[in-house]
Amino acid sequence: MPPSGAFKLNLALVKSAQHGDHTLRFYPTLGHSLGRTPSLFADDFQPIDQQPLNDLVCWLSEHLRQK
């Protein structure tokens, strides 16, 4: 999905009362598998970069404390 599609999906989720609790993040230097890649066309599914994993852990930790 191109970034424009992600923005549209984000807007739809924000407007929905059932799906308002989410976060949209872009990692411009990461490919579809969230691994480092020199370009979108050279994405060869590298291992997941540490930053998205850190962001996921923070998001989950924050949301688990709220319950």
C-alpha positions in Angstrom: 0.0 0.0 0.0 1.5 3.4 -0.9 1.7 6.0 1.9 -1.4 7.8 0.6 -3.4 4.6 1.2 -2.1 4.4 4.8 -3.2 8.1 5.3 -6.7 7.3 4.0 -7.0 4.2 6.2 -5.7 6.2 9.2 -8.4 8.9 8.6 -11.1 6.3 8.3 -10.0 4.7 11.6 -9.8 8.1 13.4 -13.4 8.8 12.3 -14.6 5.4 13.5 -15.7 5.2 17.1 -14.8 1.5 17.1 -11.2 1.9 15.9 -10.0 5.2 17.3 -7.2 3.6 19.3 -4.3 3.2 16.9 -1.0 4.8 15.8 0.3 5.3 12.3 4.0 5.4 11.9 6.2 5.7 8.8 9.7 4.3 8.6 11.0 5.7 5.3 14.2 3.8 5.3 12.5 0.4 6.0 10.9 -1.9 3.5 7.6 -3.8 3.6 9.0 -6.3 6.1 10.3 -3.4 8.2 13.9 -4.3 7.4 16.4 -1.8 6.2 16.5 -1.4 2.4 18.2 1.1 0.0 14.9 1.6 -1.9 11.4 0.3 -2.2 12.4 -1.5 -5.3 15.3 -3.3 -3.6 13.3 -4.6 -0.6 14.7 -8.1 -0.1 12.9 -8.8 3.3 15.7 -8.1 5.7 15.2 -8.8 9.4 12.9 -6.3 11.2 14.8 -3.2 12.3 14.9 -2.4 16.0 13.0 0.9 15.9 9.6 -0.6 14.9 10.0 -3.3 17.5 10.8 -0.7 20.2 7.8 1.4 19.1 5.5 -1.7 19.3 6.8 -2.6 22.8 6.1 1.0 23.9 2.6 1.0 22.4 1.7 -2.3 23.9 3.1 -1.4 27.3 1.2 1.9 27.4 -2.1 0.2 26.4 -1.7 -2.7 28.8 -1.3 -0.3 31.7 -4.6 1.4 30.7 -6.6 -1.8 31.2 
